[in-house]
Each structure stands twice: as structure tokens, then as C-alpha cells.
């Protein structure tokens, strides 16, 4: 976690690769400082470069995941965890199978839970039992959703069953053989659950996310853009590529703030070394 009390920080990097590396660097820093940390993880195409970099860090730098616990944001319902489009399968394939994490400490909502409502409550309890989430990674949907909290979700919502919007089903249809195969429900952490993480990093890349990002950062806090709720969190960082940042009105200012903050940190470090 970066030093001191902060509020919201916006970091704009050249491309998706750089976004992934910066997120991985921050996750690795936390794991080294707190080996038994609790990570909140996301699926989707956006975090893939981050997971790739974490795998590289594990293989080449010995980054140790053996004491780490993870909670994924969401899962389709109903879906078999062995289905290639399930989020459990995604996490195994894109991260867990390539690092030394104890699989019994990787939580993803169970897509075949006989009672998904009960399962959602159980999931919340597991997060509490683990001591809460230290760092939550998020992506963002085109309509501003985080996890599967679609526009209209209560800002105080907890882990629960959600009915997916038609846009989300359409956006995700490309991953399934036939559009009618996309599950209609999901089990998802709520916005209230997400806001309880001690630190949040939202990743967004590509022009398709520019509108949602602008609304989330510079728009009003509204249930119509669930990601705007992050404005209420005391420690949140948006890591964006140029394309996803392209509709921010105060883009140049955010870049300037970041450069100035880095310069100040360097100065403090140098002064400390001289002392
Ligand atoms: C899905 C997931 C979200 C994710 C979003 C964006 O709806 N439930 O957690 O942030 O898609 O996905 P992508 O990163 O592929 O654009």
C-alpha cells in the first residue's frame, strides 16, 4: 500500500501492457510486505496482462503466493466450474495453475450452489473470517458496472444473486458458443462489499471504456454508474491506458499530480538517505 492517507489517484500509462505491469507491481509489493494478505481478484480481458506479469514474477523472481488468500468478485450462475467460460476456470487457467497458491485458499462463488442466495451469504462470511480484503482489483463494464453490479445496484449492496442486463449478456456472448448459452444470473460481491476492501485498484484499457471511466471518476456518485461509488473510498487508484483515459476532462491535471507526487516521494527518500 502506498504511504500515508490518500484519496483517489488516477494513473495514466501508455498501453494495456503498462497498466498490467503497474498493477502487478503493486500487488507484488503487498505480498512481499504481507505474505498472508487477502487479495480481491477480477476476471475479464483487462486484468490478463497483470496476471501474466504476476506469473513471471513468481517464476523469475520467486514471488511467493503460498500464504495468500484470494476472493474473486463474481461468477456466473448457473455454471459448472469446469466450464471453460466459468470465472473459476478463467482464474485457474490465467493465474492459479501457474503460481504456488494453495487452491483451497482461492475463493470464487460456486456456480452450481444449490441455493445461490445462501451461498452468497456464506461467501460474505468467508471474507470476514479471512480478515477482510487488503487489496481489491477491479475492471469496469461498458455501462460502468463493477463485478456484476449493474446500473441500479444499491451502493450498499452485499454479495448476492443478480440478474444480468441484456448489454452485459451481449458483451459476454462472444465467449460462448451461442448467445443463449450465456447464463442469465451471477453471484457477485456487492458495492458495499467492494467498498470495504482496504485498498482498491480499478484497471481500464481501450477506448470502449472511456465513457464509463469518465463517468466513474468525474461524474456524480450514482447508482446508474456503479463504479462512481469508488469516489467514496479513501484509498482507490484508477490505472488507465491513454485510450481509456481519453474522455477525462482533467486528464492533464491527473498526469501532473502524479508526476509531482513522484517527485516529492523521491525528494523525501533522498533527504532520508542523506540524514
Ligand atoms: C464482466 C465482469 C467484470 C469485468 C467486466 C469487463 O462483466 N463481471 O468484473 O470488469 O466484464 O470485462 P473486460 O475486462 O473483459 O472488459
Boltz pocket constraint, residues with backbone or C-beta under 6 A from the ligand:
constraints:
  - pocket:
      binder: B
      contacts: [[A, 42], [A, 43], [A, 44], [A, 45], [A, 46], [A, 47], [A, 73], [A, 74], [A, 138], [A, 139], [A, 140], [A, 141], [A, 142], [A, 145], [A, 146], [A, 147], [A, 148], [A, 168]]
      max_distance: 6.0
